[in-house]
């Protein structure tokens, strides 16, 4: 699980309220929360994009 500070789209300002959490293993996330595809699809896509960018940026 990764904790990330929220930032605006330009990345210039860090928001003071809350962090976002991303799971490396979505099965763990789905075991903790009841899985509902219609409600969770946007969060799952955001998680997939974060994990892809994390891996991509670590290669550079």
TORPA-4810 file (N, C-alpha, C, O; in nm, 3 decimals):
<nodes>
NODE_1_0.085_-0.116_0.000_0.000_0.000_0.000_0.090_0.123_0.000_0.188_0.129_0.073_X
NODE_2_0.055_0.221_-0.082_0.133_0.343_-0.094_0.048_0.463_-0.052_-0.067_0.475_-0.093_X
NODE_3_0.106_0.552_0.028_0.039_0.675_0.070_0.097_0.790_-0.011_0.218_0.808_-0.016_X
NODE_4_0.008_0.868_-0.074_0.050_0.977_-0.161_-0.023_1.104_-0.120_-0.143_1.102_-0.096_X
NODE_5_0.052_1.214_-0.112_-0.012_1.342_-0.082_-0.089_1.390_-0.203_-0.046_1.370_-0.317_X
NODE_6_-0.201_1.454_-0.179_-0.281_1.509_-0.288_-0.218_1.638_-0.337_-0.170_1.719_-0.257_X
NODE_7_-0.218_1.657_-0.468_-0.164_1.779_-0.528_-0.259_1.825_-0.637_-0.337_1.745_-0.690_X
NODE_8_-0.252_1.954_-0.671_-0.337_2.002_-0.779_-0.284_1.951_-0.912_-0.177_1.890_-0.917_X
NODE_9_-0.358_1.975_-1.019_-0.325_1.918_-1.150_-0.187_1.962_-1.197_-0.114_1.884_-1.258_X
NODE_10_-0.150_2.086_-1.171_-0.020_2.136_-1.213_0.093_2.085_-1.124_0.210_2.095_-1.160_X
NODE_11_0.058_2.030_-1.009_0.159_1.976_-0.918_0.232_2.082_-0.838_0.333_2.055_-0.775_X
NODE_12_0.180_2.205_-0.842_0.248_2.314_-0.774_0.205_2.331_-0.629_0.279_2.387_-0.548_X
NODE_13_0.086_2.283_-0.597_0.034_2.302_-0.462_-0.003_2.167_-0.402_-0.074_2.088_-0.464_X
NODE_14_0.046_2.141_-0.282_0.009_2.021_-0.208_-0.113_2.055_-0.122_-0.108_2.149_-0.043_X
NODE_15_-0.220_1.979_-0.137_-0.338_2.005_-0.057_-0.314_1.962_0.087_-0.246_1.863_0.113_X
NODE_16_-0.370_2.037_0.180_-0.350_2.010_0.321_-0.439_1.898_0.372_-0.408_1.837_0.475_X
NODE_17_-0.547_1.870_0.303_-0.646_1.774_0.352_-0.625_1.638_0.289_-0.634_1.623_0.167_X
NODE_18_-0.597_1.541_0.371_-0.598_1.402_0.331_-0.491_1.356_0.234_-0.435_1.435_0.159_X
NODE_19_-0.466_1.229_0.239_-0.377_1.163_0.146_-0.459_1.060_0.070_-0.571_1.026_0.109_X
NODE_20_-0.402_1.012_-0.040_-0.465_0.904_-0.115_-0.382_0.779_-0.091_-0.260_0.785_-0.075_X
NODE_21_-0.449_0.665_-0.088_-0.383_0.538_-0.069_-0.406_0.452_-0.192_-0.518_0.441_-0.242_X
NODE_22_-0.298_0.391_-0.241_-0.304_0.304_-0.357_-0.253_0.166_-0.317_-0.154_0.154_-0.244_X
NODE_23_-0.320_0.064_-0.366_-0.284_-0.074_-0.333_-0.203_-0.136_-0.445_-0.237_-0.122_-0.563_X
NODE_24_-0.096_-0.203_-0.409_-0.019_-0.279_-0.506_-0.096_-0.405_-0.546_-0.088_-0.450_-0.660_X
NODE_25_-0.171_-0.459_-0.452_-0.250_-0.579_-0.475_-0.397_-0.545_-0.457_-0.443_-0.527_-0.344_X
NODE_26_-0.472_-0.535_-0.566_-0.613_-0.498_-0.558_-0.697_-0.606_-0.492_-0.805_-0.578_-0.442_X
NODE_27_-0.649_-0.729_-0.492_-0.720_-0.835_-0.422_-0.727_-0.807_-0.273_-0.828_-0.836_-0.209_X
NODE_28_-0.620_-0.750_-0.217_-0.619_-0.712_-0.076_-0.722_-0.602_-0.051_-0.796_-0.607_0.046_X
NODE_29_-0.725_-0.504_-0.139_-0.823_-0.395_-0.127_-0.965_-0.450_-0.131_-1.050_-0.412_-0.050_X
NODE_30_-0.990_-0.540_-0.225_-1.125_-0.595_-0.240_-1.163_-0.685_-0.124_-1.282_-0.702_-0.096_X
NODE_31_-1.065_-0.743_-0.057_-1.094_-0.825_0.061_-1.132_-0.738_0.181_-1.211_-0.779_0.265_X
NODE_32_-1.075_-0.618_0.187_-1.105_-0.526_0.297_-1.241_-0.461_0.277_-1.319_-0.449_0.372_X
NODE_33_-1.270_-0.419_0.155_-1.398_-0.356_0.122_-1.483_-0.451_0.040_-1.430_-0.535_-0.033_X
NODE_34_-1.611_-0.437_0.050_-1.701_-0.515_-0.034_-1.687_-0.464_-0.176_-1.700_-0.344_-0.201_X
NODE_35_-1.661_-0.554_-0.270_-1.635_-0.515_-0.409_-1.766_-0.492_-0.482_-1.853_-0.579_-0.487_X
NODE_36_-1.780_-0.371_-0.540_-1.894_-0.336_-0.624_-1.838_-0.267_-0.748_-1.796_-0.152_-0.741_X
NODE_37_-1.836_-0.337_-0.861_-1.770_-0.287_-0.981_-1.823_-0.150_-1.023_-1.744_-0.062_-1.057_X
NODE_38_-1.952_-0.132_-1.022_-2.010_-0.003_-1.066_-1.965_0.112_-0.979_-1.940_0.222_-1.029_X
NODE_39_-1.954_0.090_-0.851_-1.913_0.196_-0.758_-1.761_0.215_-0.758_-1.712_0.326_-0.737_X
NODE_40_-1.687_0.107_-0.783_-1.542_0.111_-0.766_-1.462_0.125_-0.894_-1.340_0.140_-0.887_X
NODE_41_-1.524_0.122_-1.010_-1.449_0.118_-1.135_-1.355_0.238_-1.150_-1.242_0.220_-1.195_X
NODE_42_-1.398_0.357_-1.113_-1.311_0.475_-1.126_-1.191_0.466_-1.032_-1.080_0.504_-1.069_X
NODE_43_-1.213_0.417_-0.912_-1.103_0.403_-0.815_-1.005_0.296_-0.861_-0.884_0.311_-0.844_X
NODE_44_-1.056_0.188_-0.919_-0.969_0.082_-0.968_-0.884_0.131_-1.085_-0.766_0.098_-1.095_X
NODE_45_-0.944_0.210_-1.174_-0.869_0.265_-1.288_-0.762_0.363_-1.239_-0.649_0.361_-1.288_X
NODE_46_-0.796_0.448_-1.143_-0.699_0.542_-1.087_-0.583_0.466_-1.023_-0.467_0.506_-1.037_X
NODE_47_-0.613_0.359_-0.954_-0.510_0.277_-0.891_-0.419_0.214_-0.998_-0.297_0.211_-0.982_X
NODE_48_-0.478_0.165_-1.107_-0.399_0.104_-1.215_-0.307_0.207_-1.280_-0.192_0.176_-1.310_X
NODE_49_-0.357_0.328_-1.302_-0.275_0.434_-1.362_-0.160_0.470_-1.268_-0.046_0.484_-1.312_X
NODE_50_-0.189_0.483_-1.138_-0.083_0.516_-1.042_0.026_0.410_-1.042_0.144_0.442_-1.046_X
NODE_51_-0.014_0.281_-1.037_0.084_0.174_-1.034_0.166_0.171_-1.162_0.287_0.145_-1.158_X
NODE_52_0.103_0.197_-1.276_0.176_0.198_-1.403_0.278_0.313_-1.405_0.393_0.293_-1.443_X
NODE_53_0.235_0.432_-1.364_0.327_0.546_-1.361_0.440_0.524_-1.261_0.554_0.562_-1.287_X
NODE_54_0.409_0.464_-1.148_0.513_0.437_-1.049_0.620_0.344_-1.107_0.739_0.368_-1.089_X
NODE_55_0.576_0.240_-1.176_0.672_0.147_-1.237_0.748_0.215_-1.351_0.870_0.198_-1.363_X
NODE_56_0.678_0.292_-1.434_0.742_0.361_-1.546_0.848_0.459_-1.499_0.958_0.464_-1.555_X
NODE_57_0.816_0.537_-1.396_0.911_0.637_-1.348_1.028_0.575_-1.274_1.134_0.636_-1.266_X
NODE_58_1.011_0.456_-1.220_1.124_0.391_-1.152_1.224_0.333_-1.251_1.338_0.304_-1.215_X
NODE_59_1.183_0.317_-1.378_1.273_0.265_-1.480_1.371_0.371_-1.531_1.478_0.338_-1.582_X
NODE_60_1.334_0.497_-1.516_1.419_0.605_-1.570_1.542_0.626_-1.487_1.623_0.713_-1.518_X
</nodes>
